[in-house]
């Protein structure tokens, strides 16, 4: 029996499809390695799932690719997947001569492994495999050791190392306690794939494609199944979940309205809700929240400046967004049972110190429980990469640290603790 391994540097949005891929590989007779980080030297086939959100995340993917090639057994085949193959095909061609596929082309696996059972016959699952606390700590320890091994002996290097290790701890707390990622107690329901937005800084849509929503009744049946199995925590998952249904004549507000009819004991996690769609869901979220049915809400604002948001092609009335978020918070019976998170981008081209302060003040006013603070990264073929007044990497790092200093007393914050803007959710 051949052994396969999936090494993961991609984000949590790929988790359910990777679970589907695991079931597919095992269903086609492959023995699957449990380790998704250290190279399995017995593996015959190694898949590397990548992220292209920032240049640093892309670099991290290629560093991992080169590590795999150094440590794998000579006969093992490596397949590059995730977002990078579509986002930067030129670099892939220059540094990799193997097979690739993207989130839109999982069916290519059928030829890659000469499958008897096609990928499309395997259902997208609702559960994530439980790695367990010990396994997560083991993986974090391995990554921490790699950071320590990179220490150059200097005082500044020690400061950077300390910041990165501290950031990794914060990342783990946010992922586990607040963002509810990798939970074996949660029933995950993928409501849509792809993206309906045209954000000027983002290249991910190149890899994930246009909005593709699941039928409303299909999702309601998924929810019923989860309840029947005894689950009380549900997360609605999507690449851009706030846009759910706009391509099939419905919307997320209608889906939430249907879920509010259920009288069972449950709580919902709503993630990746673009502020532009808050008005669609606010009434239903307030109704569910007043019943104690909303556990978490993640609304990535990216900036508190109207001018910067317009350049990002995410323009919306931020005062209205702020009021809506506060109304939702007020509707929750106990703040202890609800958490609200966001992400921001510092150093967007032409961002002024005053505009950064607007973002900081927005975060303070709303009092988010957690903030992913990303550093701007100019991605291939995006409009933002060609804007004037690009902010230098040292200044971006200074601004990210300022954000953390200003709001960390009330909010858990992760920052990219280097001038290359490492993706914060990787620590």
WOSULWO-V423397 format. One line per field, one symbol per residue. psi: psi as a letter, one per 40 degrees, with the letter a starting at -180 (. if undefined). burial: + if it has 9 or more other ideal C-beta (glycine too) atoms within 8 Angstrom, else -. A space follows every 50 residues. Layout:
BEGIN
psi = ???
burial = ???
END
This chain:
BEGIN
psi = hihiihhheiieeeddddddddddddefeihhidhecihheehdhhhhhi hfdiddddddddddddddddeiideihhhhaadddddgddddddehfaii iieefdeeddddefhdhideehihieiiihdiddddddddddddddddde heeiddddddddddddddddddddddddefhfheehhhhhdiiaieifhe eheddddeaihhiiidddddddddddddeeiehhhhiidgddeheeeefa iddddddddedheihiiihhifhhddedddedddddddddefehdihhhh ddiehddddddeffhihdddddddddddddehdhddehihiiiihifihe hiddddddddddddddfidihhhihhhhihfidddeiifhhidddddddd ddddddeedehhhiihfieefihdee.
burial = --++++++++-+++++++++++++++-+-+-++--+--++--++++++++ ++++++++++++-+++++---+---+++++++++++++--++---+---+ +++--+-+++-++-+---+--+--++-+-------+--++-+++--+--- +-----++-++-+++-++-+++++++-+++-++--++++++++++++--+ +++++++++-+-+--+--++-++-+++---+-++++++++++++++---+ ++++++++++-----++++++++++-++-+++-+++++++-+++++++++ +++++--++-++++-+-+-+++-++++++-++----++++++++++++++ +---++-+++++++-++++++++++++++--+-++-+---+-+-+++-++ ++++--++--++++++++-++++++++
END
